[in-house]
Amino acid sequence: WYDYFSVPQPDAPQAESSQHQDLASDLGRAVASLSLYVEACKLFFILAPLVSHGDGNIVSYTTWRERGWCRLERCARQMSSASSMLLVKRPDTVIEIGAQDYLLDPVGKGCFSVEADRKNLSPIVEGLLTHKLKQLVAEQRYEECNLLLSWCVPLLDGLQDASWKAMIRRSLSGADAPEACEEAAWRAGLP
């Protein structure tokens, strides 16, 4: 996974082919399927050297972590079966890092150049969490389920219309979840 190549870029220079005719609609479909793309990837690269951007600002791994879209990608990676990522800060160095910072940098608190994106990402983050909770219950990984349940409110922070209570109930309904998961849901403020 590398976002610039893995997601259609409507503002990128047009290639001399018909591939780029429907980039705007392709982008919407790609974003809605982001978790599937990330799940299918064996490698997840963050290319974040310390450089001067075309607009004169300095960009780095720190600025990558601030961007809402990058936070979504990292959250999707954490919710996938392989959560490690490869960070490239210099041409001669690749560092393997975990995606655990998703806990400290919620998608909804990230920076977006288009504010409407924040609202549009709410169902995507809820879908990531729902899928992961169902997977953990199905695999009887109840301690991890409880841990993720305890982080649902902070993970959805800043997202508009985040109906986290309903999302958690959907994840646990019909599941063979033990009382411990039900208790964790109750502690998270569910009726």
Salt bridges, closest charged atoms under 4 A:
ASP26 OD1 - ARG29 NH2 2.46
ASP55 OD1 - HIS53 ND1 3.28
ASP92 OD2 - ARG90 NH2 2.77
ASP101 OD2 - ARG65 NH2 3.82
ASP105 OD2 - ARG65 NH2 2.84
ASP105 OD1 - ARG71 NH2 3.82
ASP105 OD2 - ARG74 NH2 3.30
GLU115 OE2 - ARG118 NE 2.60
GLU126 OE1 - ARG170 NH2 3.84
GLU139 OE1 - ARG141 NH1 2.40
GLU144 OE1 - ARG141 NH2 2.67
ASP161 OD2 - LYS119 NZ 3.92
GLU182 OE1 - ARG169 NH1 3.17
GLU183 OE2 - ARG187 NH2 2.25
